[in-house]
Amino acid sequence: MESEAAAAQGEGDLLHQFERILHDDPLIDEVGFLHPTQLHSLLADSANKSQHFWCSDHKLAVSTDALPDLYRAARHAHSNATLNPPSPSPSAAALIMTHSKALLILCPDLLTAWNSRKKVLSANYDLKHLKDELQLCALILSYSPKNESTWCHRRWVITKLAQQIQDISELIENESLLVKQIAEKSKMNYRAWRHRCWLIPFMKAKQVLDELNRSVKWTELHVADNCCFHYRRSLLLALLDSHGVENGKDSLYLQSDAHLMWKEEIRWNEMLIRRYQGRESLWIHRRFLSQWWLQQLMNSEETCPSKEESLADLFLAQEIHLLSDCLSAPGDEFGETRVQAGLAALYTLWISKQDAVVKGKVEERLQQSVGSLKEVLARVSSDKSRLWTQLLHC
């Protein structure tokens, strides 16, 4: 019994020391969990007296051998603090916030700890505490950038802030910058990009357009990451909503800003496709762009018929020309041009499935240039000829 009490006392002292460090330096923006030998080298060159923690320049290091005891103590302290009535007193609320912070830094997946913080914050809508909550989330995301619980809690905090702050443009811009920084360190982080998409309804039209322009360079450097293209698609749809563009109600002949923007996105996408061979994310993005654009062209053709070659015909001719270039590209040692040809053929098959009229136009133009669609598909992937035949007749 005495040994158990001593162990519990030791764990409590360890937790108190950890929470004291977090309290004394509220601007800590990075946490690392180090092997004792690594931590020892840091402690040897500093004035820290602790054997388990090192803190300097708002950076915190925790020894891994202290984690089991520290976690048990934090879990126990948090459980005791939440045994209070539904509306805890100010002192009890402070204990919940202190213990849950320590617990979540050690294990950010504990929804019970996040919910206890929501309960305290909901009882007292304090602007400063809500902004401190964003800092805590950023701290956890610095070492656990794909933690879904932290991203969910961050969205909850932003929603509360939006209810208190009339203009949250600066807050939203900072959030978008945070996601960009996290995405640069954590590749293919769809949770971070989903959070960035979630921010779009809070943006003004100018902010959406600025985000679209700023994301160009980043996207060009990460053409294999479909997340950034999904973000651009969300921005484009938001801009369409802000312009009030609906199918059949906004003539292409008016050359509205929305249509010019969409046309430029298609041109930019083609440039990337020609520059980076065999990147599926680029072709997925082109499908999205082509679907809406072709629908607009077909609608304008119905409302403003012309005896000359229609805009839809010109667009399809451009897409067939792109396919022809991909099919005729010389081979390379990495096989990227072969992959590119396959993606181009699948894209053409996808276009032909959009509409019966479009299918007829695609087949006609293919026959004039590279052969039937069936022949093209067999050419790029003969081992899948049965699958292509089934898709052609679907």
N, C-alpha and C positions, 0 to 999 in steps of 0.2 A: 504493500500500500504506500509506504513511504517513497519507494522508487518511482511509483506511478505519479505521485504528487510532485516529486522533484522533476520528473519528465514534463508534466503539464506546466509546471512553473517555468521551466526552461523554454518551452514552446511559446508560452505567453510573453516572456521577456523578448524572445526573438521577433514575435509579431509587433510588440510595442516599439522595438527599435526600427523595424521596417516602416511602420506607420509614421513614426517620428521623422524619418528621412523624407517621406512623401509630403508631410505637412510643412517641413522646413523649406523645401524647394518645390513650390507648386508649378514651376515652369519646366519640370523634367519632361523632355520630349523624346527620349529614347531609353529603352530597357534592354539589357542583354543578360542572358543566363550562361554563366561561364563555369568551366571546370575549376575546381579549387586551385590547381596549379596556375591557371591563367589569372585567376583573381589575385593570387598571392603576388604575382609579378606587378600587378597594378598597385596593390597595397604597399609594396616595398618602396614605391616612388611617391607616395602621398602621405598626407597627415591623418588619413582615416585610421581610427582605432578599432573599428569592427573587423572581425575575422570573416564575416559573411557578406558584407555589403561594401560597395565602393560608389561614391557619388562625386562627380566633379563636372563643371560646365554644363549642368542640366542633363548629364548622362548618368544612368544608374546601372550598375552591374550587381547581379545576385549570384552567389555561389550555388551550384546545382546540388551540393550535398545538404544544403539547408532547406531545399524546396519541400521535401516530405513533411518535416516538422512545421514549417511555416504554413503550408497549406492546411494541415490539420487544425492548427491554432486559429487561422483565419476563418475556416469553415465553422468551427465551434463558436467563435466569437460572434460571427454573423447570425448564426442560428439563435443564440441567446438574445441578441439585440432585436430580432424580429418577433420575439414572443410577446411583444407589447400589444396593447389594444389597437383597433383599426386606425385610430388617429394618434400616433405617438407624440409624446411631448417633445419640445425642442431639443432637449438633451438626448432623448432616445433617438430622435431623427438624426442628430449629429453622429451618434454611434453607428447607426445603420450606414450612413454615407461613408464613414471612415473605414469600417470593417469591409463593406462591400467593395470599396475601391481597391483595398489590398487583395481581396479575394479574386476580383476580376482581372487584375494584373497577372495573377498567378494562373488563373483558369478562366478565360473570357467566354467560355461556352455555357456558363452557369446562368440559365434564364431566371432562376430564382433570385439571384443577386441583382440582375438588371431590373427585374420587376419591383424589387424592394426600393431601388433608387427611383423608379417611375412613381411609386406610391408617395415617396417623400416629396419629390419635385412637384407632383400634381397638387399636393396639399398647400404648397407655397410657390406660386409662380414668380420666382425671383430671377430677374434677367441675368444677373451675374452668375448664379448657380447653373443656369442653363448653358451659358457660354463656357463655364468651367467643365461642364459635361462634354461639350464638343472637344475640349482639350484632352480629356481622359480617353475619349474614343480615338482621337488621333494618336495618342501615346500607344494604345493597344494595337492599332492598325500598323504602327511602325515596325512591329515584329510579327504580327499575325494579320497580314493584309487581306486574307480571304475569309476572315471570321464573320460568318453571317449574322450572328447575334449582335456583334458590335455595329455592323452596318445598319441593322434594323433599329437599334437603339438610337443611332445617329439621326436617322430619318424621323423618329419620334420627337427628338429634341428640336429639329429644324421646324417641324410642324408646329410645335409649341411657340417657338420664336416667331414664326410667321403670324401667329395670332396676336403677338405683342408689338412687333415692329411693323410700322407702316410700309417702309421701303427696305426690302431685304436684298436689293441688288448686289450690294457689296458682299453680303454673306454668301449668296449663291455663287458669285464669282470666285470667292475664296474656296468654296466647296469644290468647284470645278477644277481649280488649280491643284487642290489636294489630291483629287482622283488622278489627275495627270501625273503628278509626282509618284504616286503609288503604282500606277500602271507602268511607269518607266523602270521601277525596281522589281515588280512582280508581273511577269509576262502572262498573257492570256487570263487576266484576272476579271472574269465576267461579272463577279459580284461588285467590284469597284465600278465597272462601266455601267452596270444596271443602276447603281446609285446615281451616276452622272445623268443617265436618261431620266431617272425619277425627278431630277432637279428641273427639267425643261419646262414643265407647266408653271413653275415659279418665275421663269424668265420673261422679261419684256421682249418685244419683237426685235429690238436692236441688239439685245444680249444674245438672242438666238442666232442672229446673223453674224455677230462677232465670233461666237463659238464655232460656227461653221467655217469661217475664214481662218480662225486660229488653228483649227484641227487639221488643216490641209497638210502642213509640213510634217506634223507628227504621223499622220496616216501614211504619207509617202515613205516614211522611214520604217513603217511596220505593216507592210502590205499583206503579210500572212496572218495578221491578227484580225479576225472577223469582228471582234468587239468594237473596234474603232469605226468600222464601216456601219455597224448597227447603230452606233451613236449618231453618225451623220444622217442615216435614214430617219431617225427620230427627229433630228433637227429640221430636216427638209419637210417632213410632215407637219411639224409645228409651224413652219413658215407658210405652208399652204393654208393652214387654218387661219393664220393671222392675216393673210391676203384675201380670205374669203373665197378661195378658188374651189369650185365644185365641177364635177364632170358635166360638160355640156353647157355651162353657164358663163364661162369665161373664154371668149374666142381666142384662138391662137394668133389670129391676125392682128389682135390688139397688141401683141408682143409685151405682155405684162411682165413686171419684174419677176414674178414667180416662174413664168415660163422661160424667161431668159436664164434665170438661175438654174433651172432644171436642165436646160440645153447645155449650159456650161459644165454641169456635173457629168453629163454623158460624155462630153468631149474630154474632160479630165480623166474619167474612168478609162476611156479607150487609150489614152496616152500611157496610163499605168499598165494596162494589159499588154501593150506592145513592148513596153520597157521591161516588165518583169514576167518572164515566161512561167506558165503552169501554176499560177496562184489562184486557187479556187475561190478565195474570198472576194477577189476582184470580179469574177464572173457572177457570183451570188449578188453582189452589189449591182451589177449591170442588169440582172433580171428584174430587180426591184425598180430600177430607173426606167427600163424599157416597158414594163407593164403599164405604169401610169402614163408614160409619154405616148405610147402607141394608142392607148385608149383616147387620149386627148386628140391625137391626129385623126383617128377614125370619127370622133364626134364632130370635129371641124369639117371633115369631108362630107358628113351628112347634112350639116347646116349650111355650108358654103361650097357646094359642088363646083368642080372646075373640069373643063374638058382636057386640060393639060394633065401631066403626070401629078398625082396627088402627093401631099406631104408624107402620107403613110408609105406610099411606094418608094419615095426617095429614102426614107428611113430604113426600110427593109433592104433596099439596094446597098445602103451603107453597111448594114449588118452582114449581108452576104459577102461583101467585099472583105470585111474583117475576117470572116470564116475562110475565105479563099487564101488570104495572106497567111493565116495560121497553118493551113494545110500545105502550103508550098514552102514554108520556112525550112531551111536546111537543118539536118539533124545535128545534135550535139552529144558530147560524151556522157552527159548527165541525164539524157532522156527528157529534158524539160520541154523541148519543142513537141515531142510526142504527146506529153501530158496536155500541153496547150491545145493541140489539135483536137484531142478528145473532149476537153472542156468547151471548146468552140462549137463542136458538133452537137454536144448535149444542149448547149445554149440555143442553138438553132432549132433543135427538136422541141425545146421548151416553148420557143416563140410560136412555132407552128401549131401548138396546142391551145393558144390563147383564143382563137376565133376561127370559124370555118373559112371566112373570107381571107383572113391572114394566111391560113394554111395553104390555100390555093395560090396566093401571091408568092409565098416562100418557095413552093415547089416549082412554080414557073421560072422564077429567077435562078433557082439552083440548077435547073436543067440547062439554062443558058450559059452557066459558068463552070460548075464543078461536078455536075451530074445530079442524080436523084438523091433525096435525103437518105434512102436506104443504102445506096452505094457509098455515100459519105460515111455513114455510121460503120459499115462493114470495113471501110478503108482504115479508119482510125483504131478500130478494135475488133478484129475478126473473131477473136475468141468469145465475144459476147454477142454474136450475130443473132442468136435465138432471142436473147433479152431485148435487143433493139427492135426486132421484128414484132414482138409482143407490144412494145411501147408505141410503135408506129400505128398499130391498129386499135389502140385503146380509145 
